[in-house]
Each structure stands twice: as C-alpha cells, then as structure tokens.
Amino acid sequence: MRFITAIAGLLLIAGCQRDELDSRSTPSQKSSEDAQKYIVLTVPPEPLLDKMALLYSPEDAAWPQLVDEFVENGHPILPYAIRQLQEDEKISPESANQILDRVKQSPTVPVDAQRIVTLMEVACYADVMCHRVEYPLRVATLDYVKSNLDAPGTQSALAWIRESYQSGLPLDVPGDETGEFRGMLVKAMRGRLNEYAKKVTSTPQAQQGSK
C-alpha cells in the first residue's frame, strides 16, 4: 500500500504532460508589487474541468447545450477546442464553422493578464492531477496564450508566473487520507506552471533542445 501511495506522489509531481472559473480565489501571497495584481485559485476547479471534459465529448447529448453556454459566456478556449475536435474528426468541418461563426458574432472577450493567469492555472491543475481533459485543455490553453503574446498584459502575466507565482490551493492532495503528500500539490503546481510560462515564450528550436 505504501508503494502505491509513493507512486501516486511521484505522479503528482510529474503530472501527465506528454511529448506528443469558477471557485473562490485569493491574491497571491508574494510580497512584490506585481504579485498583488493577480488572484489565484484557492479551491480545486474540478467542476469546471468536468465541464471542459464534456466540451471535448461531442457525442454526449448535453454537448449542444454546453456549446451554447460557452458561446454565450465567451469562453476564450472554445474556438481552440472546436478546432481540435475538427482536426480529430470528432465533428464535421461544417459544424465547426457554424460554431466558430457564432463565436465571431459574439461579444469579444478581452485578453488580460488575470485571464491568462487563471486559464493557465486551471490547465496546470488538470495536468498535475491527471484529469481526463488535461491533454487537450493544455494544448488549447497554451495555443491561446501563444496567439495572444502581444496582447496587453500577457508578457507581464507570464513574467509574474515565472518569478512570483505561489499556489493558493490547499496543501493537502485530494484523496490523500494519510497526509503523506501534504504540500506536494502546491509544489507541483508552481513547477509545472513555470514550465508552461517558459514554453509559450521559447522558440521552436529551444523547445526541441529541451526534449
């Protein structure tokens, strides 16, 4: 049993990354001036992740209603998710174009530093906890950030993540009744989110060299 628990701890640190907003939040506890600008998750975003997982399941009967909700709320990840589904041939090009046209006709959601921080943190949590939506959500989120590197606030958000980010999530790992891995979630979040921030600003050559 201790061996299985230890393996779980290693998976938490490593996350699920492969090669191939709801919730209460609080200002990060860093003392620098920039650190006071952003809020971080204090509650695991499981309900949102379950909804995101449904977004990648077009065969589900509830999918059309969920797409309507995402369009109405202007969720910035939606266009990237729809393109992924089309590329994976899970929806037809016609369906994808119809949804993307609706997105274009909806009010534009501004790109700001806080949104960048929150989206990356949610994707990072999914990765660290090996949630079933972690891979497509990570790809879509990083694509969104890369597409908006020149937007006001993006670079400052990425710099803050690299230099000052501290997770506000509970120290206790979900499901760890023994308390043996207390603090690992916070440590894993900081390390993995830092990797994300570096990855979106590195050149393709640098990314190849880091593999």
N, C-alpha and C positions, 0 to 999 in steps of 0.2 A: 504494500500500500504506500509506504514512504517512497518507493521507487517511482510509482505512478505520479505521486504528488510532486516529486522533484522534476519529472519530465514536464508536467504541466507548468511549473515555474519557468523552465527553460523556454517553453513555447511562448510564454507571456513576454519574456524579454526579447525573443527573436521576432515575434509577430508572425504574420503569414505572408509577408511580401515575397514574391517570386520574381524570377528574371523575365520571364517572357514579357427648428432649433428651439427646438423646444428645450425645456429644462431650466432650472434655476442656475444662475451664474454669478460670478463674483469677480471684482478686479483682481488681477494677478498680484501676488504679494511681493513683487520685486520692488526695490527702493528707487530705482532710476525713474526719471521723469517720464520717459516713454512708456514704462511698464504700467503707469496709471491710466493709459489711454484705452486699454483693451480689457474685455472681460473674458473669462474662461469658464468652461463647463465645470459645474460642481456636482452634477448628477449624471450618471451614465446615460447616454442618449439612445437607449435600447428601443423605445417606441418609434423614434424617427428612423432608426436603422431598419426596423421591421417594415416600415412603410417604404423605405428606399428599396428593400429587397423585393417587395411586391411590384415596384415600378419596373423591375427587370424580369417580371413574370407576366408577359402579355397574354399568356394562355389562361390566366386567372379571370374569373367572371367579374371581379371587382376592379380590374385594370382600367377600363374606360373611365369609371368614376374617379379613380385616383389620378389619372392623367388630367382630367378636368380640374381637379383640385390644384394640381401642380401648376397648370397653366394660369388659373385664376390668381394663385399666390405669387406667380412669377418666380418660382424657384430656379436659381441660375444653373443648376446641374441638369435640368430637364432636357435641353437641346443636346447635350453631350450624351446623355443616357439614350435618347431616341436614336442618335446616330450609331451608337454602339449596337443597339438592337437591330438596326437595319443592316449593319455590316455583318452581324452574326446570323442574318437571315431569319430573325425571330419575328420581324414584322416586314411588310412589303414596302417598297420604296414609295408607293402611293400613300400608304398610311403614315409613313414617316414625314413625307412632305406636307400632308394635311396638318399634322400636329405642329410641325415647325412653322408653317404659315400662321397658325393660330398664335404661336409664341411671338412671332414678329408683330402681330397686330395688337398684342397685349402691352400694357404699360411697361416701359423699360425699367428694370431693377438696377439701380446704380451700383457700381463696383466701389466698395470702400474697404479700408483696412480691417475694420471689425468683421466684415463679412468674410474676408479672406481667412482671417484667424479662425473663425468659427467653423467654416467649411472644412478647412484642413484638419482641425482638431477632431471633428466628427469622423472624418475618413481615417484619421490616425487611430482613433479608438477602435473602429471596426477592424483595422489591420491587427492591432495588438491583441484584441480579443478573438481573432479568427472568426469573426461574424461571417455568415454565408454571403453577404453582399460586399465583403471587404475588397475583393479584386476589382470588379467593375466600378465601384464607387471611388476607389483610389485613382484609377485611370481617369475617370471623368473629372474628378476634383483637380488633379494636377494639370489636366488639359485646360480646364477653366482658368486656373491661375496663370499658366503659361500664355494663354490667349490675352491675358489682361496685365501683363508685366508692366506695360506703360501707363496703366490707369493710375490716377492719383491715389496714393496711399499703399499701393501694392508692395513697393520696394521697402517702405518703412515697416509694413507688417511682417515681411519676410526677415528683415534685419532684426526686428524685435523677437521673432520666434527663435532665430539662431542665437541671439545674445541673452535674452531675458526670460524666455518662456518658463513658467512653472505651472504644472498641472494643479487644478483645484479639485480634482476628483478625489473620492475617499481613498485613504491609504490601503484599506482592505480590498483585496482582489475579490470580485464577485465569485461566490461559491467556495471560497477558501475558509472552511469552518475551523481549521486548526490555527489560523493566523500566521502560518509559517511563511507566507509570502507577503506579509504586510509591507507596504511601501513599494513593491515591485511594479505595480500598475503605474504609479506616478513616475518612477524612474524610466520605465519603458516608454511612456508617453513622451517624455522630454527627449529621449534619444531618437525615437522614430520621427517625431515631428521636426526635429533638427535636420534629419536626413532629407525629409520632404523639401524643406526650405532650400537646402543646398542643391537638391536635384533639379528643381524648376529653374534655377538660375545658372546651372552649369551648361557647358557646351556639349554637343553630342560626342565629341572626341573625349572629353573628360569623363563622360558617363561610361563610355566604352572602356576607358582605362581603369575605372573603379570596379569593374566586374571581376 
